[in-house]
Amino acid sequence: MAQAGPENEIITKISPDSVQATVSRLTGLVDAKGMRLFAVIDQREEARRAGLDLRETVLVLFGSPAAGTPVMEAAPLAALDLPLKVLI
């Protein structure tokens, strides 16, 4: 059985901004740092399409193929954690 350690912790922070403003701020930072924005998934909208209700929930996937590829080559299971994800 896997044990939780520092590498498996989830960090939670409260944003003083709205969900959309937080998404905009994060995606702007990703762009400014020269990283690649892979996807922005509006999970609330997807729930609505399925006839369900969900609070505002947006998943942002981003990273750097130049940095992530060598990591995944060295440790293929790292692909489960990459690209980086932030749930807003």
C-alpha positions in Angstrom: 0.0 0.0 0.0 1.4 3.4 -1.0 2.1 5.8 1.8 1.4 9.5 1.7 4.5 11.6 1.7 5.5 15.1 0.9 5.6 14.3 -2.8 1.9 13.1 -2.7 0.5 16.1 -0.8 -2.1 18.3 -2.3 -1.7 22.0 -1.6 -4.8 24.0 -1.2 -4.9 27.8 -1.3 -7.8 30.2 -1.3 -7.9 32.8 -4.0 -9.3 36.2 -3.2 -10.5 36.4 -6.8 -13.4 34.8 -8.7 -12.8 31.5 -10.4 -12.6 33.2 -13.8 -10.2 35.8 -12.6 -8.1 33.1 -11.0 -8.0 31.1 -14.2 -7.1 34.2 -16.2 -4.3 35.1 -13.7 -2.9 31.5 -13.8 -3.0 31.2 -17.5 -1.3 34.6 -17.8 1.5 33.4 -15.5 1.9 30.2 -17.5 2.3 32.2 -20.7 4.6 34.7 -19.1 6.9 31.9 -17.9 7.0 30.4 -21.5 5.2 27.3 -20.5 2.6 25.5 -22.7 -1.1 25.7 -21.8 -2.4 22.3 -22.7 -6.0 22.6 -21.7 -8.5 24.6 -19.6 -11.5 22.4 -18.8 -14.7 24.0 -17.5 -16.0 21.0 -15.5 -19.1 22.9 -14.5 -20.1 23.3 -18.1 -19.4 19.7 -18.8 -21.6 18.7 -15.9 -24.4 21.0 -17.3 -24.1 19.2 -20.6 -24.8 16.0 -18.8 -27.8 17.5 -17.1 -26.0 17.8 -13.7 -25.1 20.7 -11.4 -21.6 21.4 -10.2 -20.1 24.5 -8.5 -17.6 26.5 -10.6 -14.7 24.1 -11.2 -12.0 24.6 -13.8 -9.0 22.3 -14.4 -5.9 23.9 -15.9 -3.2 21.7 -17.4 0.1 23.2 -18.3 3.8 22.5 -18.4 7.0 22.4 -20.4 7.6 19.6 -22.9 11.3 20.4 -22.8 11.4 19.9 -19.1 8.8 17.1 -18.7 10.0 14.8 -21.5 13.4 14.0 -19.9 11.6 13.3 -16.6 9.2 10.9 -18.2 12.0 9.2 -20.1 13.8 8.6 -16.9 10.7 7.7 -14.9 7.8 6.7 -17.2 5.2 6.7 -14.4 5.9 10.5 -13.9 3.6 10.8 -16.9 0.7 10.2 -14.4 1.7 13.5 -12.7 2.6 15.5 -15.9 1.5 17.9 -17.2 1.0 20.0 -14.1 -2.6 20.5 -13.0 -4.3 23.2 -11.0 -7.9 22.8 -10.0 -9.7 26.1 -9.5 
